[in-house]
């Protein structure tokens, strides 16, 4: 929402701000209470990298919205992954699994979603990722699910819901025009 305000002049509503806060709080709670790896310790470096990734992706979605909407999802992903592959040739095998199983499918759907939703709603996808990661790690037996994680997941989903219910700039301007007229 901050980036959408800067780049697209979207208004920051109480509903949107509350949704982002609640989503961030839920994602942070999931990160803090989850066991990581076999030593069950958290990696601050990994958590910081995930945060940088989320902020970078939100900036990309907001700043390059016109380019994303202009080209087809296949064209966008073709060029993005081509350049990513060229700069990291030693990690192709490791990335292959991540690209095919999670990244390609989810990022392929984002430009499609952006055609119908505001960038703030699409970028909220990043807050849902920790919930999916926790559910997957519980499903394969690497973590446990309890009240704290359920509350954190509820915060994430409630935050996403609040952001989707907030008004866009077009809606605020339309309401302002109706009051004047």
Secondary structure, 3 states (H helix, E strand, C coil): CHHHHHHHCCCCCHHHHHHHHHHHHHHHHHHHHCCCCCCCCCCHHHHHHHHHHHHHHHHHHHHCHHHHHHCCHHHHHHHHHHHHHHHCHHHHHHHHHHHHHHHHHHHHHHHHHHHHCCHHHHHCHHHHHHHHHHHHHHHCCCCCCCHHHHHHHHHHHHHHHHHHHCCCHHHHHHHHHHHHC
